[in-house]
Amino acid sequence: MSSTERLKRQQMESDALIGQLLRSREVWKNELQKLDEVKCSLPNLVAGMQALLAGLLPTGHTGKCQETLKVKVVEVYSVCNVDVWQKYKTRRDSIKRRFCSQSVIKSPEDSRLRANPRLHSLEALLQQAGSSHIFQESCNEVLLLHGTSAESAQAIALHGFHGRLAKQSGLYGKGVYLTTDACKALSYSNRPPECATAGWFVVTRALPGYPHFTDTHRQGQKRPPFRTLPNGQQELYDSIVAAPGIIYSKAAVARQVHWEYVVSDWQAYPEYLVKFQRL
Ligand SMILES: [Zn+2]
């Protein structure tokens, strides 16, 4: 066997092995029994996550946003929680069925959603790092960041974003707050008692679905607004998106700087927990 043939064969064997590993990593999502541990350490993703954070700092963000560059990723865990996954998947199936029946896939909101350049960075990096996750673009499924404390990260791994963890009184109403911008996620992890030295990001699979792009704040709102379907019926939007540039307070002329997404509890699944230290 020539050296070229031997190399080719080795490559094929390693490809097959990687394929097996990837399938086994995701197989729990189709099982109904619980795993003993909902967290699984993935040291091979640490370097990739580190590179990703720098890429998720928007150009031109200075001051506190630059603290993103002083963050060192120390651990990455995959979250394998069958109960939480099943609830998320039920919600995803429901949005998917509705999208199919209404033919809303090419809505103007879709192109506005995809206009955020960092929306694709998380997915691309995870694929490079060997992730086999498949995202359903047909119902606008995306990966986003959620910054939080150690205590909340553990609770999210165990129970998802359900209940007390959803922000009750945020600027854009009630829901789980997510972002593509590492600096914004970092600002949410600034919580005592450990904030001086460490923090957590939750890399979250989320369903903005048919989003409402707000042009003002929505403080005190418990759900997204209604929209009118072509047949005249009313239906709630699936999420709220606050894009950079909107003026959320006319009184103080305060402008939104980061991309923020607000979804309901079961429209978010915590794929990875990322522990970081501040240098
Ligand atoms: Zn920023």
Boltz pocket constraint, residues with backbone or C-beta under 6 A from the ligand:
constraints:
  - pocket:
      binder: B
      contacts: [[A, 58], [A, 61], [A, 62], [A, 65], [A, 181], [A, 183], [A, 184], [A, 258]]
      max_distance: 6.0
